[in-house]
Amino acid sequence: MGIKNKLSLKKITLFTGSCLLILSGCINLNAQSQKRVNEKLQPGTSGKSLTESRSKDNGNGSTKTSYQDFRVMFYNVENLFDTYDDPHKNDNEFLPDGAMRWTPGRYYRHLRKTAQVITAVGEWGTPAICGLCEVENDTVLVHLLNRTPLREQHYNYCITTGNDARGINNALIYQRDKFRYLGHASERIKFTNKNKRSRDILHVWGELINGERLDIFVCHFPSRTGGEKESEPDRVDAAKSLRRLCDSIFKTNDNANIIVMGDFNDNPYDKSIQTLIKGAKAKYNLINLFGNPDKLNFGGSHKFQGEWSQLDQMMVSPNWNKYLREGSPQIFARSFLLSKKK
């Protein structure tokens, strides 16, 4: 991907991948922000990597600004269920005696493969932030972060508590030395159809290592079950709910840092995405980093009936976009993620 030899650039790099999206880069660390970050480290968080990035005195009283890699990804992990029955959810397919024959062996293989993808995205490290969808519950996240090689990366997590019929949720894992978690909320979508149930939107907010606030939204919009046009109003409702959340942040800070990522079950040109991008004011419009297929390195993140589509996307606020270097949005589509099928 050509990232390692470009870390001196004052820009952030963004990727996305086949069933997965990624954002990465370098965060500016000056001496003042370094001191503030070290003072605010959460208990039990190592300050080693931050200390190594501290600005150094050049001998003439001035300091040299340093940068730390900051990589963010999104990944639809596709049915990351545990093997236990939840009597309140329709998870019967993913039980040892269910249709998928979801045995502990198959479950742990899924965990290891998921960890492999996250590690591969990080190249020489692991992503600072990773949004996930189709995660069943806390149990699978605890297992993912503690019973796979990811246990060496000391991730924390947060997850929604939605009312999806199958019980799947959205989640975020983050490295505490690069992102200081301040809070999160599980935001219920306001549907026109009062009987509609779906995944909640995960809103996470915290501080970057330079002291700036970052708001992250991880979402999984309603599927196209029943037909694309017939189900479109549900995705438009989801877009409107998410747009209101973004506008509420902009009202308090014109220069807000916002990342919206997820599986939207719509392409960039569809109505729901266009609704989501447009802000209450033009200066609040989100920038869809995966909206132009001609600028991407791969055909899409989802293939159906022989056609690639870009259902997985990442959008950013104008202020966050300034960190990105040209050409950084990418689809992560390594060979081990793909299979040859007609």
Helices and strands as residue ranges (DSSP letters): G 4-6, E 12-17, E 20-29, H 31-40, H 48-52, E 56-57, E 63-64, E 66-80, G 92-94, H 104-122, E 129-135, H 138-146, G 149-153, E 155-159, E 169-175, E 179-187, E 201-208, E 213-220, H 228-252, E 258-263, H 271-277, G 282-284, E 287-288, G 293-295, E 302-304, E 307-309, E 312-316, H 318-321, E 331-332, G 335-337
